[in-house]
């Protein structure tokens, strides 16, 4: 029995490492092709499908053996104060079974090691795509709103839709994981992870304040762009300042 469990764990680790490697390559491609929405979306859907398959396959094992020592913090290196960056942090967290918080100015993800790895990569991808697409938004001549203000409203609209779509995917994903983990172990992995993360890192949240939008026209254009961004999981390890710690 011990030998069987050892082989089972070895198989899990091997599949996890291969999955992370493949997703990293897919996200690198997706970010590179950010201006090509069809190619980026295809890559991200493939990446999300791989992650969901892994999560469901090992949900019952994780539910039984997971402990707080398995959780880590991942540092994005992102210290800008813009609200749209924080919205994207929640989108990345929704898709990776992690939770975000800020220490000082920096956005940090908390969760199981492999989940945090993907959350960091996903956030990096979403930030990069948002900046790239919004930089191409030229706006219009307006005596009231500058191009910078229009682009900021565009970003807010864009990330609002990305977050909504991420929340929808989260519900589907968590339903599958819950079913898989409770079927054999009787334990809900989704609940276990959330409770452990909050307890280990002492996390609590307040209701978010409404985000001010200066230009509604640019905001709606951003929402259209947000609907075209490939979500279903993404990854790329380009940032040297992304880092993990227990």
N, C-alpha and C positions, 0 to 999 in steps of 0.2 A: 504493500500500500504506500509506504514511504517513497519507494522508487517510482511508483506511478505518479504520485503528486509532484515529485521532483521533475519528471519528464513533462508533466502538464505545465508546470511553471516555466520550464525552459522553452517550451513551445510558445507560451504566451509572450515571453520576453522577445523571442525571435520574431514573432509576427508583429509585435509592437514596434520594434526597431525598423523592420522593413516597411511598415506602414508609415512611420514618421519620415523615413527617407523618401518614399514615393510622394508623399504629400508635399514635402519641402520642394521637390523638383516641380511638381504641378503648380504650386503657388508662385514659384520663381517665373515660370512660363506665363501664368495668369497676370502677374504684375507687369511683366515685360509687354504683354499684349493688351494692356489696360484700355488703349484707344480702340481696340477691336473687341467689341462687347461679346460677339458670338464665340470667339475663341476663348476669351477669358471665362465666360459662363460655362462652357463645356469642361474646361480644366477643373473648375471649382466644384462642379457637380460630381465629377469623378472622385475628387478628393473627399468630399463629404460622404459619398457612398462607401469609400474605404473605411473611413473613421466610424461610421455608424455600424458597419458590419463587424468591426473589431469590438466596439463597445457592447453590442448585443451578444456576440459570441462568448465573451468572457464576463458578462454581467453577473452570472451566478457565482463564479469564482471570486470576483472582486467583492461582492456583497458579503462573503463569508470571511475573507482574510484582510480586508482593508483596515488600516489603523492610522491614527493621526500622524505617526512618524513618516508615513508615505506622502504627506502633503508638503508642498514647498511654495515659495514665493518666486515670481518671475518679474524682473524689472525691465520696463520698456525703454527707459532712457528718455521718455517723452515728458517734458516739463512745461510745455506751453499751456496756458490757462483756458484756451478756447473750449467752449462747451461742446462743440461738435466732436472733439477728440474723446471726451468722456462718454458721449453717446455711442461712439464706435467701440469704446471699451466694453460697454454693456452688450453690444451686438456680438462681439467676439466671445464674451463670457457666456452668452446664451447658447452659443454653438459648441461650447467646449466643457461644460460642467464645471466651470470655474467661477470665481467671484472677483470683481475688481475693487480696488480702493486706492486712495491717494495718500502718500506719505510726503508731506510738504507739497511740492508741485508734481512729483512724479507719479505716473499711473503704474500700478502694480497688480499682477494677477496672482490669485491664490488657488491652489487645488492640487490634485494628483500630478506627479511630475510630467507624465506624457500629455495630460490635459493642458498644463501650463505652457509646455513647449509649443503646442499648437495655438493656444490663445495669443502668445506673443507674436507668432508668425502671422496669424490671422489679423491681428490689430495692425501690424506693420503693413500688410497688404491693403486693408481697407483704408488706412490713412493715405497710403500712396496713390490708390485709385481715386479717392476723393479729391486729393490735391491736383492730380493730373487732369481729371475731367473738369474740375472747377476753373483751372487755369486757362482752359480753352473757351470758357464762357466769357464772351466779350461784353455782354450786357447791352445797354443801349444808352444813347445820350439822354441824360436826365439832369435837370437843373437842381434837383434835390439830393439824389443819391449818387455818390461817386461809384466808379467801377469797383473799387475795393469793397464798398458796402454792399453792392449788388452781388459780388462773388461770395461774400460772407453769408448773405441770405440764401444764396444758391446752395452753399455747403450745408446749412442748417436744414433746408428742405430735403436735400439728398440723403443725409444721414438719418433723418426721421423715418424715411421709408425703409432704409437698410435695417434699422432697428426693428421696425414692425415685422419685416420679413424674417429676421433672425428669431424673433419671438415665436412666430408661427412654426418655424422649423424646430425650435426647442420643444414645443409641445408634442410634435410628432415623434421626435427623437426620444424624449423622456418616456413617452407612453410605451415605446418599443423596449427600452431598457428596463423599465419597471416590470413589464410583462415577463421579460427574459429572466430577471433576477429573482422575482418572487415565485416563479414556476417551480423551481427546484429547491431554493434555499428558504423561501418564505420571507426573505428580507428585500426591502426596496432600496436598490443601490442609489437611486436618485436622492432619496431622503437622507440616506446615510452620508453621502458625500456632502450635501449642503450643510447638514448639522455639524459634521466634523470640521469643515472649513471655517464656519462661523465660530465654533468653539475654540479651535486652535489659534486663530488669528484675531479673535475678539472683534468680529465684524458686526456692525449694525448700520442701518440705513434710514435716512429721512426721506420724506416725499420730495421729489425734485421740483424746483421752481420752474414756472413756465419760461421758455426761451423767447427773448424779444427778437422780432423779425422786422427789419427796417423796410425791406422791399418785398411785398407779397408776390409780385410778378416773377422776380428772380427765385423766390422760395418755391413757387409752383414748378418752375423749370427744373429746379434741383430735385424735386420729388419725381419728376419724369425720369431724370438721369438715375436716381436711386433705384428705380424699378428695373433698370436694365443691368445693374451691376451683378455679376455672378456671385452668389453667396455660397450655397451648400458647401461650406468648408474650404479653406484655403491656407496656403503657407509659403513662406520664403524666409531664408535666414540671412538676409543681407546686412542687417544692422549689427555692428560690432558691439554696441552697448546693450543688446538684449542679454540678460543674464538670469541665472537661476540660483536660488539659495534655499536651504532648508529652514 
